[in-house]
Amino acid sequence: MTDPLAAHAPAPDHHDHTAVEPLTGLELQAERRIPRKQVWSWALWDWATQPFNSVILTFVFTALYLTSDWFLDPAVAALGEGDPAYERALAELASGLGWAITIAGILIALLAPVLGQRADVAGRRKLWLAGATAALVLCMFALFFVQGSPSYFVLGISLIAAGTVFSEIAGVNYNAMLVQVSTPRTVGKVSGLGWGLGYLGGIVALVLVVVATAFDWWGMPTEDGLVYRVIAIGCAVWTLLFAWPVLVFVPEAPPAEGRERVGFLRSYAELVRDIARLWRDARPTFWFLLASAVFRDGLAGVFAFGAVIAAVAFHFTSDEVLIFGIAANLLAGVSTIAAGWFDDRFGPRAVILTALAGLVGAGLVVFFLHDAGKLPFWIFGLVLTLFVGPAQAASRSFLARVTPAGRESEIFGLYATTGRAASFLSPLLWSTFIAVFGATYWGVLGIVVVLAAGLVLMFFVRLPKRVADAASAPVAAE
């Protein structure tokens, strides 16, 4: 029986000079069979690092701890829910978290393209992946020292921001390796498998937190936020346990041919030339990087601030936030894996447009029904998560399909930089809308604006016909 993750596609005609676009790395290995061990080892890295996104950044550490009354002045905390001063102080914490992530986004934009370029030239993709993953683990370990007191709030958001930077730098090299473990016929499924495993890993991690909470952490002291600090340690250990297979079983890519090693500062001049070359030789790639720079930041904003909205704007209890997180990751995982089939059947552009339209619609409903109780967020907040994963996985697949051969690390570096150059938009609009209107739910509208802008830009992006035809070609018989 044909292995869907290692299926063949007809080899492209390498002597066809009528094509405008250069051949992609996927086309050059269209007849290669990818060992399943390599596919699953690559995808497992998403599972390994998901607790940082789900438990630390979204549903538990930031939403239930870092932006809670643990970090308010005791006199303000004593006022309780419903008091304007109390609600305003919580909004300031949420805004502070947004500013920290804004700074992280700027650092990503400055560092990731150059670091990705240097890894490409030297053939050190796995080395950079290992180093950035290790730094992410250290940030999670360090969160143990963030005690529940206002004086530790800056340390907390600083470690969250640093972890975000290291996670994205690792992701540059990880995403570039997608081309090494897929073909034109399977890239959608493989990308979806990685994202899907990540969300399912988030479910397992959140269930473990729920179980520990149900047993009152077996008598563990709760002062100074010790429970949440121990959760951060658990997330770090999780990443250590599951991140290593990609470094062992997926081979290293060779150094890029014809690329000169240059100093760090000169790398920025090379980056400008690379972008100009994209405009000249690979126009669809250029336009997709521009569009994804906007809508992917909106996708990140949904998960970065979703639990904060649930806890602060819709007054979810801690248990409700955790249950919502489990349901959200389950829906995201299943929908993302399923969307891989639609990606390979109808193309990644159709998946992205559908997902972004769904996100904008659900986000507007959440905003306008903020006074209608918890039910609207239970329904439409989960609808939001249903569309995030498919858009993310299809974006990675789209770029893999249009990346010129031999430039995978460089392009995925731009994907995380010129792509993430707009990474300040969601946290900036989130913080600005909250600061101007004085209520956390207004941050929802800021995120919707970013998603809508990305949707409009994506209408102008086209998948090259040659690439689309190669993806839809019949599968060769075994």
C-alpha positions, -999 to 999 in steps of 0.1 A, spaced: 0 0 0 13 35 -8 27 54 21 9 88 20 39 105 37 64 91 13 44 91 -20 61 98 -53 52 125 -78 64 127 -114 98 142 -118 98 177 -132 115 185 -165 147 202 -154 153 214 -189 121 233 -193 132 269 -198 97 282 -203 90 283 -166 94 318 -151 100 305 -115 132 286 -106 128 250 -95 120 244 -59 137 220 -35 105 199 -34 105 195 -72 141 183 -72 133 155 -48 99 147 -62 108 110 -67 126 105 -34 110 83 -7 112 98 27 117 73 56 88 76 80 113 78 109 125 111 95 90 124 90 79 116 126 111 127 142 108 161 125 71 164 135 78 155 171 97 188 176 63 206 174 50 182 201 82 189 222 79 227 222 41 231 223 40 234 262 58 267 259 30 280 236 0 263 252 9 261 289 34 290 294 24 316 268 -13 310 264 -35 291 289 -17 289 322 14 308 332 6 342 315 -32 340 317 -37 326 352 -6 338 369 14 366 353 -16 388 344 -35 380 376 -38 398 410 -7 379 422 12 408 406 -10 437 417 -4 460 446 -21 442 476 -43 472 483 -56 471 447 -59 433 447 -81 435 478 -107 455 458 -118 425 439 -135 419 405 -159 446 394 -140 475 409 -128 499 382 -93 503 398 -89 465 400 -100 460 364 -78 488 352 -48 474 370 -53 439 354 -56 456 320 -22 473 327 -6 439 333 -21 425 301 -8 456 283 27 452 298 28 416 286 18 429 251 46 454 251 72 427 261 60 405 232 62 436 209 99 440 218 105 403 212 89 407 178 113 435 169 143 414 180 131 385 159 128 408 129 164 420 134 181 387 142 162 358 126 169 366 89 207 369 94 210 339 117 189 318 92 211 330 63 243 321 82 230 286 91 221 281 54 256 291 42 275 270 68 252 240 66 245 242 104 208 241 104 206 214 131 232 232 153 211 264 154 180 244 160 197 227 190 211 259 204 179 279 202 158 250 216 183 247 246 180 285 252 142 282 252 144 254 278 166 276 300 140 304 298 113 280 310 135 267 339 142 304 349 105 311 352 107 291 385 122 322 400 93 345 391 76 347 425 40 360 429 48 396 437 47 429 417 84 432 419 89 400 398 65 410 370 92 426 348 114 394 352 84 373 342 75 392 310 112 395 301 117 357 303 85 352 283 98 376 256 132 359 255 116 325 252 95 338 223 127 350 205 145 317 210 114 297 199 112 317 167 149 314 159 146 276 164 115 276 142 135 291 113 157 261 110 129 236 119 106 250 92 134 249 66 138 212 73 103 206 60 117 204 25 140 176 36 112 154 49 85 159 23 77 159 -15 54 180 -36 26 154 -31 30 151 7 42 185 20 7 196 31 2 164 51 37 165 66 33 202 76 -2 195 90 12 165 109 38 187 127 13 214 136 -13 188 146 11 169 169 20 202 185 -16 209 194 -22 174 206 9 177 227 -6 208 242 -37 188 252 -16 162 270 4 189 288 -28 208 299 -45 176 310 -15 169 333 -20 204 348 -57 197 353 -50 163 370 -25 179 393 -49 207 401 -77 182 409 -55 166 435 -45 200 449 -10 194 438 -7 167 465 -3 192 493 23 214 476 25 249 492 8 276 471 25 307 484 46 329 460 29 312 430 49 280 436 24 258 417 28 279 385 66 280 388 66 242 391 45 240 359 72 260 341 98 234 352 76 206 339 73 223 305 111 226 303 116 189 311 89 180 286 108 198 258 141 181 268 124 147 266 109 150 231 130 175 211 161 153 205 148 129 177 149 156 150 186 162 158 194 124 156 173 110 128 169 139 103 201 144 83 218 178 81 213 198 49 245 205 30 260 240 29 244 262 3 263 262 -30 279 294 -43 272 313 -10 301 332 5 305 333 43 304 369 55 305 388 88 274 394 109 269 430 99 276 424 62 249 397 63 224 426 64 237 438 31 234 403 17 198 402 30 189 433 11 203 417 -21 184 385 -14 151 403 -11 158 421 -44 166 388 -60 133 374 -47 114 403 -63 132 396 -96 133 358 -98 106 345 -74 78 371 -73 51 348 -57 75 340 -29 80 377 -23 43 386 -22 35 356 1 62 367 26 46 401 27 11 388 32 21 362 57 41 389 77 7 403 86 -17 374 89 7 351 108 11 377 134 -27 379 138 -27 341 142 0 344 169 -21 370 186 -51 347 189 -32 322 209 -10 346 228 -39 366 242 -68 342 239 -67 329 274 -61 364 288 -93 375 271 -111 344 286 -98 351 321 -100 389 322 -127 399 298 -151 369 301 -142 361 337 -134 324 332 -123 306 363 -89 288 364 -106 255 357 -126 269 329 -95 284 312 -78 250 314 -108 231 300 -111 257 273 -74 252 265 -78 215 262 -108 218 239 -90 244 219 -59 223 213 -80 192 205 -100 211 178 -68 228 165 -49 195 163 -77 175 146 -85 204 122 -49 209 113 -41 173 105 -73 171 84 -65 203 66 -33 187 53 -55 166 30 -73 197 17 -39 214 13 -26 187 -10 -59 184 -28 -70 220 -33 -38 239 -26 -25 259 4 -39 292 -8 -75 280 -6 -69 267 29 -54 300 41 -82 322 26 -109 300 42 -92 300 76 -86 337 77 -122 345 67 -134 322 95 -111 339 120 -122 374 112 -159 364 114 -155 346 148 -134 374 162 -160 400 155 -187 379 171 -165 376 203 -160 413 204 -196 424 199 -210 398 223 -185 405 251 -214 415 275 -234 384 268 -217 361 293 -193 332 288 -213 312 262 -203 333 232 -166 329 240 -170 292 246 -185 288 211 -167 314 190 -134 313 209 -133 276 200 -142 284 164 -112 307 163 -89 279 174 -105 256 147 -90 279 120 -56 289 134 -38 256 129 -48 250 93 -37 285 84 -4 280 101 3 246 85 -8 257 50 14 288 52 45 266 59 34 243 30 28 273 6 63 286 12 79 252 8 62 249 -25 76 282 -39 110 282 -23 138 281 -50 161 250 -46 191 256 -24 176 286 -6 154 269 19 170 282 51 174 317 36 137 319 26 124 304 59 147 329 77 129 356 58 96 339 66 104 343 103 118 378 99 103 397 70 75 374 79 79 382 116 89 418 109 53 426 115 53 406 147 47 438 167 14 444 151 -9 422 172 6 430 205 9 467 196 -28 470 185 -38 448 215 -20 471 239 -31 503 221 -68 494 219 -68 484 256 -49 516 266 -72 539 246 -106 523 256 -97 510 290 -110 475 288 -93 442 279 -120 430 254 -110 459 230 -78 440 224 -99 415 204 -107 441 178 -70 449 175 -62 413 166 -92 411 141 -78 442 123 -45 424 118 -62 392 105 -84 412 81 -54 431 67 -37 397 61 -68 383 44 -69 412 20 -32 409 11 -35 371 6 -61 377 -22 -32 391 -43 -10 361 -38 -10 333 -64 7 298 -64 27 295 -97 9 272 -122 38 249 -126 41 243 -89 3 238 -85 3 213 -114 31 194 -98 13 192 -65 -19 178 -81 -1 153 -104 -12 116 -100 7 96 -75 31 70 -91 23 34 -84 45 14 -60 
